[in-house]
Amino acid sequence: MQFLVDAQLPPALARWIRAQGYPARHVADIGMASALDPEIWDRAYGDGAIIITKDEDFATLRTIHPDGPTIIWLRTPNCRRQILLDGFARLWPQMLDRLNQGEMLIELRS
C-alpha cells in the first residue's frame, strides 16, 4: 500500500505516512506539483498508489472510472498544518480498515 499526496496537502503529510511505515510521496517530490488531475491520476494508477486529496475532482473521476486508483478524499476546512496532521492521525486507523476492506473511494471528514 503506497500513497500519493496531492498538491493542496502539505508534504509533511507524506512524511507522516512514511513515519507510519508506508511508502508515500507528495506530488512535489516527483515533479508533479503543477500537474493536471488526469496526469496525477495516471501516475497513481501506473504506480499502484492511493491518492490522498482535498480535490473533489478526484472523487468524481473515481465514480466515472471505477478501475482507476483508490482515492482518499479529505473533506476538511483549510487549517494549519499541525491541525491537519493531528486530524489525519486520528482518522488513520479507520482509513486503514476501510482500505483493507477494499473501499475504493474513502471520504474522510475531521
N, C-alpha and C positions, 0 to 999 in steps of 0.2 A: 504494500500500500504506500504510494507516494503522492505528494501533494504539490500543486502549482498555485501559488498565491497571486491573485490578480492585483493590478496596479492601484486600485483605490484603498488597498490594505497595506499596512506598513511591512517593510522587510523583516522587522522584528518578529512578526507572526511566523514567518518561515523559520527563523532561528529558534523560536519557542518550540515549534513542532519537531525540529531536528533534536532539540534537547530531550524530547519525549521518546526519542529512538526511531523516528520515522523520517525517511528522506523527504525533503521539502525544499523548493526553490521559489523565490519571488521572480516575477516576470522580468524585473530589472536585472536579476542575476544572469539571465540568459539573453540579454539584449532585446527584450520584447516590451520594454516599458511603454512604448508608444504604439504597440501593435494593435491592430483591429481585433475585435472579438472573434471573428471567424479564424484568424491566424492563431490566436491563443487556443481556441477550441481544437483546431487541427493538431497543434503541437501537443496538447494534453492527451488527445486521443492516440496519437502516434507513440507517445511515451508511456501510455497507460497510467497517466496521472489524474488525480482528482482535483478539479478546480475549486478553489475557495474564493468567493467573490461577494461583493455587495451589489453587483450589477444584475438587475432583473433580466437583462437581455439573455444572459446565460441560462436562466431558468426557462425562458421562452424557447430558446434553441433546443433545450433538453426535451421539451414536450413535442417539438416538431421532429426532432431526430432522436428517436428512442435508442439508437445503437451508439450514441456518442458517449463522451466521458461522463463520469459521475460529477454532479455539481453540489457543492455545499454553499447555500445562499444565506449569507448573514444579513438579517433584517435588523440592523442596529442603527440608532441615530449616530450622527457624527459626534465623536467624543475624543478625548485624549487617548493617546496610545496605550497607556497603562490600564486605563479603564477597559478598553477594548480587549487587551490581553487577559485581564482578570476575568472578564465575561466569557471569553473563549475557553479559558481554562476550566471554568465552572461547567461549561457545556460539553467539554471534550469527552468525558465518559459516555454520555448519551449519544454523541455523534458517532463514536467508535462502534457502539452497539448497533446503531442504525445502519452503518456501513457494513458491518458483519452480517446483518440480516438481508443485505442485498439491495437496500434502497438506492436509487439512482439520482434522485433529486431530494435533497435534505434542506429544509428551510429551518433556520435557527433564529430565534428571537431572544434577545437578552433582556 
